[in-house]
Amino acid sequence: MSDKDQTNKARTGRPTTTEFKDFMGAHWAPHEDVEVTRIAAAPYAAARRERLSARFPGERIVVPAGTLKTRSNDTDYRFRPSSDFAYLTGLGVDHEPGAILVMEPREAGGHDSTLYLVPPAQPGDEGFYSDPAAGEFWIGRRPGLEEFAAMTGIATARLSELPKIRTASQPHKKVRVALAEMRFVKDEYEVQQLRDAVDATVAGFERAIGQLPRAIAHKRGERVIEATFDGHAREEGNAVGYETIAAAGPHATTLHWIANTGQVREGDLLLLDAGVEVESLYTADVTRTFPIGGEFTPLQRRVYQIVLEAADAAFAAARPGARFLDVHFAAVEVIEKRLTEWGIAPSSEDPESKLFRRWMVHGTSHHLGIDVHDCAEAKRELYMEGVLEPGMVFTIEPGLYFQEGDLAAPEELRGIGIRIEDDVLMTEDGVENLSAALPRDPDAVEAWMRSLRG
């Protein structure tokens, strides 16, 4: 008896004899045929494969989906395919653990694509009961080879038939860089997926902020906000696109606050940074900072206005032909000017020191797409120094953060953190704010919160 069988028998008490396994694998009705249609992403994914093929003539390209990752013992994390695999196949949600896309070069030029998969073990198949990873007794109905071929338009084969070629957990570095750079400009399918993700996110913000009374009453009110948004993301999409930040009071000054264990108190601010990932795996990334009691204090409003002015300057700088970095420079120029006027930014003999960046250490923008920080492996000269083009989707997200223990900040500002983040689409005429349905102006924020509370 294997160690695994010993463990299962000890925990479940079920028999592990061959006779029992054979009995469990037999006497099941066959699956009815399921009508499968071509997924909407398929023609766009095919065009992406053609573009990638043109970059690597005569070279084999191998792109794995990834495998299940163990959470503990015999339980796994929910599977999400690698973004490169999803981009080239059009498959989203949880398709498909262990799959590998191979693009084999043709002598006449171009590539032939094959999707290698572990087919599910269906009723009547060996493994239907005995294989917890692939047996449909355990994992439920899953697409088979023919179904995946119909869905994607890609030839399929069993993973066991994969030729003995070098594979790795992710594509070759030069392929990853090429894919990152291809993803700068979104096609029409991607833009629509991002619109859907942002719309779902806006609705999630409404639901989460609508729970403020319950959050205030709860000992871990941040978790109430997080759970409300995350539940919404599972209902309306695939999941959250990244760990939700629900940061109340001084926690809003911690950039990566994802513990969300704090209380939510009247008079404080709540910084909510969250995004819905839709089933195609495209995600939104939106942040708003709300006065928990419904109205900003004069000091909170003053800081908020600086951040909003910086964001507006970044919007104005975002034009086709401008550099990606120009958007950031426009925002931090406002931050520096206003903090200097306030007497907060210290003087420096070296203008390159930019000491005011103590209170805004992050960049103003990043590309957005099938990853929340999309195109991250692209070359710097094409990313940060790159030129903005229609079809690019990115964030605009200046902020100011005065931590409680920051002795360089005025005492009255310590514990205030504010960020305003929008998702924008570059067009021929400038940027379209995809997240404009969430108010940004402080008066509009207060009015919106009153409307949610009835």
C-alpha positions in Angstrom: 0.0 0.0 0.0 1.4 3.4 -1.0 2.0 6.1 1.6 -0.8 8.1 -0.1 -3.3 5.2 0.2 -2.2 4.7 3.9 -3.0 8.4 4.5 -6.4 8.3 2.8 -7.3 5.1 4.6 -6.3 6.6 7.9 -8.3 9.8 7.3 -11.4 8.6 5.4 -11.6 4.9 6.3 -12.5 4.0 2.7 -11.2 0.8 1.2 -8.1 0.8 -0.9 -8.4 -2.6 -2.4 -8.2 -3.1 -6.2 -11.7 -4.6 -6.1 -13.1 -1.5 -4.5 -11.3 0.8 -7.0 -12.5 -1.2 -9.9 -16.1 -1.1 -8.6 -15.8 2.7 -8.1 -14.6 3.1 -11.6 -17.4 1.2 -13.2 -21.2 1.4 -13.7 -21.4 5.1 -14.5 -23.5 6.6 -17.2 -21.5 8.2 -20.0 -21.4 12.0 -20.3 -23.8 13.6 -22.6 -22.1 15.5 -25.4 -21.7 19.2 -24.5 -22.0 21.7 -27.3 -18.8 23.7 -27.3 -18.4 27.0 -29.2 -15.3 28.9 -30.2 -14.3 31.4 -27.4 -14.5 35.1 -28.2 -10.8 35.5 -27.6 -9.8 32.8 -30.1 -9.2 34.9 -33.2 -7.3 37.5 -31.2 -5.1 34.9 -29.6 -4.4 33.5 -33.1 -3.3 36.9 -34.3 -1.0 37.2 -31.3 0.6 33.8 -32.1 1.2 35.1 -35.6 2.9 38.2 -34.3 5.0 36.2 -31.9 5.9 33.7 -34.7 7.2 36.6 -36.8 9.6 37.6 -34.0 11.1 34.1 -33.7 11.4 32.6 -37.2 12.7 29.0 -37.2 12.6 28.7 -33.4 10.5 26.5 -31.3 8.4 28.4 -28.8 7.2 26.6 -25.6 4.7 28.3 -23.3 3.4 26.3 -20.3 0.2 27.1 -18.4 1.8 26.1 -15.1 0.8 23.4 -12.6 -1.3 23.2 -9.5 0.5 24.6 -6.4 0.1 22.9 -3.1 -1.4 25.0 -0.3 -0.9 22.3 2.3 -0.7 18.5 2.3 -3.2 17.4 -0.4 -5.0 20.7 -0.9 -4.1 23.1 -3.7 -4.5 26.7 -4.4 -7.1 27.6 -7.0 -5.4 27.4 -10.4 -4.7 30.4 -12.6 -2.9 29.8 -15.8 0.2 31.8 -16.6 -0.6 35.1 -18.2 1.5 34.4 -21.3 -0.3 31.1 -21.8 -3.7 32.8 -21.5 -2.6 35.6 -23.8 -1.6 33.2 -26.6 -4.5 30.7 -26.2 -7.4 32.9 -25.1 -8.1 30.5 -22.3 -8.9 32.0 -18.9 -10.5 31.0 -15.6 -8.8 27.8 -14.5 -7.7 26.3 -17.8 -5.7 24.2 -17.8 -3.3 22.7 -15.2 -0.3 21.1 -16.8 -1.1 22.3 -20.3 1.7 23.4 -22.6 1.5 25.4 -25.8 4.2 24.4 -28.4 4.7 26.5 -31.5 6.8 24.4 -33.9 8.5 26.2 -36.7 7.6 25.3 -40.3 10.2 25.0 -43.0 8.2 27.3 -45.2 8.0 29.9 -42.4 5.6 30.5 -39.6 4.7 28.1 -36.8 2.2 25.3 -36.2 0.7 25.4 -32.7 -0.3 22.4 -30.6 -1.9 22.5 -27.2 -0.7 19.5 -25.1 -3.0 18.6 -22.2 -3.8 16.0 -19.6 -7.3 15.0 -20.7 -9.8 14.4 -17.8 -10.5 10.8 -16.9 -14.2 10.4 -17.7 -16.6 7.5 -16.7 -15.2 4.3 -18.1 -11.6 5.7 -18.2 -8.9 4.4 -16.1 -8.3 7.0 -13.4 -11.9 8.3 -13.2 -11.9 7.4 -9.5 -8.3 6.5 -8.8 -6.7 9.7 -10.0 -7.7 12.7 -7.8 -5.9 15.2 -10.1 -7.6 14.2 -13.4 -10.5 11.9 -12.5 -13.9 13.6 -13.0 -15.2 11.7 -10.0 -13.1 14.2 -7.9 -12.8 17.3 -10.1 -16.1 17.3 -12.0 -16.8 17.7 -15.7 -13.8 19.2 -17.5 -13.2 19.9 -21.2 -11.4 17.2 -23.1 -9.0 17.4 -26.1 -11.7 17.8 -28.7 -13.5 20.4 -26.7 -10.3 22.5 -26.1 -9.6 22.3 -29.9 -13.1 23.6 -30.6 -12.8 26.3 -28.0 -9.4 27.6 -29.1 -9.0 26.6 -32.7 -5.6 25.1 -31.7 -4.7 21.5 -32.5 -4.6 19.4 -29.3 -2.8 16.3 -28.1 -2.2 14.4 -25.0 0.6 15.7 -22.8 2.1 12.2 -22.8 2.6 12.6 -26.6 4.7 15.8 -26.1 8.0 15.2 -27.9 11.1 15.1 -25.8 11.9 18.8 -26.0 13.3 21.1 -23.3 10.5 22.6 -21.3 10.6 24.8 -18.2 8.1 26.3 -15.8 7.9 29.5 -17.9 8.9 30.6 -21.4 12.4 31.5 -22.3 13.4 35.0 -21.2 13.5 36.5 -24.7 10.0 35.1 -25.3 8.7 36.7 -22.1 10.2 40.0 -23.0 8.7 39.9 -26.5 5.2 39.0 -25.1 5.4 41.8 -22.5 6.2 44.3 -25.3 3.4 42.9 -27.5 1.0 43.5 -24.6 1.6 47.3 -24.5 -1.1 48.0 -27.0 -4.4 46.2 -26.4 -6.6 44.8 -29.1 -10.4 45.5 -29.1 -11.1 42.3 -27.2 -8.7 43.2 -24.5 -10.1 46.7 -24.2 -13.6 45.4 -23.8 -12.4 42.9 -21.1 -10.8 45.8 -19.2 -14.0 47.9 -19.5 -15.9 45.0 -18.0 -13.4 44.5 -15.2 -13.5 48.2 -14.3 -17.3 48.3 -14.4 -17.5 45.3 -12.1 -14.9 47.0 -9.8 -17.0 50.2 -9.6 -20.0 48.1 -8.6 -17.8 46.4 -6.0 -16.7 49.7 -4.5 -20.4 50.7 -4.2 -21.1 47.4 -2.3 -18.1 47.7 -0.1 -18.6 51.3 0.9 -22.3 50.5 1.5 -21.1 48.2 4.3 -19.4 51.0 6.2 -21.9 51.0 9.1 -21.3 47.3 9.6 -17.5 47.8 9.3 -17.5 50.6 11.9 -19.3 48.3 14.3 -16.9 45.3 13.7 -13.7 44.9 15.6 -11.9 44.2 12.3 -13.9 46.5 10.1 -11.2 46.5 7.3 -12.0 42.8 6.9 -15.7 43.6 6.4 -14.7 45.9 3.5 -12.3 43.4 2.1 -14.7 40.5 2.3 -17.5 42.5 0.7 -15.4 43.4 -2.3 -13.7 40.0 -2.6 -17.1 38.2 -2.5 -18.4 40.6 -5.2 -15.3 39.8 -7.3 -16.0 36.1 -7.1 -19.7 36.6 -7.9 -19.2 38.9 -10.9 -15.8 37.9 -12.2 -13.2 35.2 -11.7 -11.5 36.6 -8.5 -9.7 39.7 -7.3 -6.9 40.8 -9.6 -4.6 41.2 -6.6 -4.9 41.3 -2.8 -7.4 43.9 -1.7 -6.0 46.8 0.3 -8.7 48.1 2.8 -6.7 50.5 4.8 -8.4 52.6 7.5 -6.8 55.4 9.4 -3.0 55.2 9.7 -3.0 51.9 7.8 -3.6 54.0 4.6 0.0 55.2 4.9 1.3 51.7 4.4 1.5 51.1 0.7 1.1 47.3 0.7 -1.3 47.0 3.7 -3.1 43.7 2.9 -3.5 42.4 6.5 -6.8 44.4 6.7 -7.1 43.6 10.5 -7.8 47.2 11.7 -10.8 49.0 12.9 -12.8 51.4 10.8 -13.4 54.6 12.8 -15.5 57.7 12.2 -13.3 60.7 11.4 -10.6 58.6 9.8 -10.0 57.9 6.1 -10.5 54.6 4.3 -8.2 53.9 1.4 -9.6 51.1 -0.8 -7.4 49.7 -3.5 -9.1 46.8 -5.3 -9.8 45.3 -8.7 -12.1 42.6 -10.2 -10.4 40.1 -12.4 -12.9 38.9 -15.0 -13.0 35.3 -16.4 -10.6 36.2 -19.2 -8.1 37.2 -16.4 -8.0 40.9 -17.3 -8.1 43.0 -14.2 -9.0 46.5 -13.0 -6.9 48.4 -10.5 -8.7 51.3 -8.8 -8.2 53.2 -5.6 -10.3 55.8 -3.8 -9.9 57.4 -0.4 -13.1 58.0 1.5 -13.9 59.9 4.7 -15.4 57.2 6.9 -17.8 59.6 8.5 -19.0 60.9 5.2 -17.2 64.3 5.2 -13.5 65.2 4.9 -12.0 67.3 7.7 -10.4 70.5 6.4 -6.9 69.0 6.8 -7.9 65.8 5.0 -9.5 67.8 2.2 -6.3 69.9 1.8 -4.2 66.8 1.3 -6.8 65.3 -0.9 -6.9 68.3 -3.1 -3.1 68.1 -3.7 -3.4 64.5 -4.8 -6.3 65.3 -7.0 -4.5 68.2 -8.6 -1.5 65.9 -9.2 -3.8 63.3 -10.9 -5.4 66.0 -13.1 -2.0 67.1 -14.2 -1.1 63.6 -15.1 -4.3 63.2 -17.1 -3.4 66.4 -19.0 0.1 65.1 -19.8 -1.2 61.8 -21.1 -1.3 62.3 -24.9 -0.3 60.2 -27.9 3.4 60.8 -28.5 4.2 61.8 -25.0 6.6 59.6 -23.0 5.2 57.3 -20.4 7.4 59.0 -17.8 6.0 62.4 -18.7 2.7 61.4 -16.9 4.7 60.7 -13.8 6.7 63.9 -14.0 3.5 66.0 -14.4 2.1 64.5 -11.2 5.2 64.8 -9.0 5.8 68.4 -10.1 2.4 69.3 -8.5 3.3 67.3 -5.4 6.6 69.1 -5.0 5.1 72.5 -5.6 2.3 72.1 -3.1 4.4 70.5 -0.4 7.0 73.3 -0.8 4.3 75.9 -0.5 3.0 74.2 2.6 6.5 74.3 4.1 6.7 70.5 4.3 9.2 69.6 1.6 12.8 70.3 2.9 15.2 72.3 0.8 18.2 70.5 -0.7 21.4 71.6 -2.4 21.0 68.9 -5.0 17.7 69.2 -6.9 18.1 65.6 -8.0 17.6 64.5 -4.4 13.9 65.4 -4.6 13.4 64.9 -0.9 9.6 65.5 -1.2 9.4 61.9 -2.7 9.6 60.7 0.9 5.8 61.2 0.9 5.2 59.7 -2.5 7.7 56.9 -3.1 5.9 55.1 -5.9 5.5 55.8 -9.5 2.4 57.5 -10.9 1.5 54.9 -13.5 1.8 51.3 -14.6 0.4 49.4 -17.6 -2.7 47.3 -16.9 -4.1 44.2 -18.6 -4.0 40.5 -18.0 -1.6 41.3 -15.2 -2.3 44.1 -12.7 1.3 45.2 -13.4 1.2 44.4 -17.0 4.2 44.3 -19.4 6.6 44.2 -16.4 9.3 42.3 -18.3 9.5 44.8 -21.2 12.7 46.7 -21.7 12.9 49.9 -19.8 13.5 52.0 -22.9 10.2 50.8 -24.3 8.3 51.0 -21.0 9.3 54.0 -18.9 11.0 55.8 -21.8 8.4 54.5 -24.3 5.9 56.6 -26.2 2.2 56.5 -25.4 0.1 55.0 -28.2 -3.7 54.6 -28.7 -4.8 51.3 -27.3 -2.5 51.4 -24.2 -4.3 51.0 -20.9 -2.5 52.2 -17.7 -3.2 53.6 -14.3 -2.8 57.2 -13.0 -2.4 57.0 -9.2 -0.6 59.7 -7.3 -0.7 59.7 -3.5 0.6 61.2 -0.3 1.4 59.2 2.8 2.4 60.6 6.1 3.2 57.7 8.4 2.5 57.9 12.2 6.1 57.6 13.1 7.4 60.0 10.5 9.1 62.8 12.5 9.9 64.7 9.3 6.2 65.3 8.7 4.1 67.9 10.5 2.5 66.2 13.5 -1.0 67.0 12.4 -0.5 65.2 9.1 0.9 62.0 10.6 -1.5 59.1 10.0 -3.0 60.5 6.8 -2.7 58.5 3.6 -4.5 59.4 0.4 -4.3 57.8 -3.1 -6.6 58.4 -6.1 -6.1 55.8 -8.9 -7.9 55.5 -12.2 -7.6 53.1 -15.1 -7.3 55.0 -18.4 -7.4 54.1 -22.1 -5.2 56.0 -24.5 -7.1 57.2 -27.6 -6.2 59.3 -30.6 -7.4 62.4 -28.6 -6.0 61.7 -25.2 -7.1 59.4 -22.3 -10.5 58.0 -21.6 -11.0 57.5 -17.9 -12.5 54.0 -17.7 -13.2 54.4 -13.9 -14.9 57.8 -14.2 -18.1 56.4 -12.7 -16.4 56.5 -9.3 -16.3 60.1 -8.1 -12.9 61.9 -7.6 -13.8 65.4 -6.6 -14.1 65.6 -2.8 -17.6 67.2 -2.9 -18.7 64.5 -5.3 -17.2 61.8 -3.0 -19.2 63.1 -0.1 -22.4 63.3 -2.1 -21.8 59.7 -3.4 -21.3 58.4 0.1 -24.6 60.1 1.3 -26.4 58.4 -1.6 -25.1 55.0 -0.6 -26.3 55.5 3.0 -29.7 56.6 1.9 
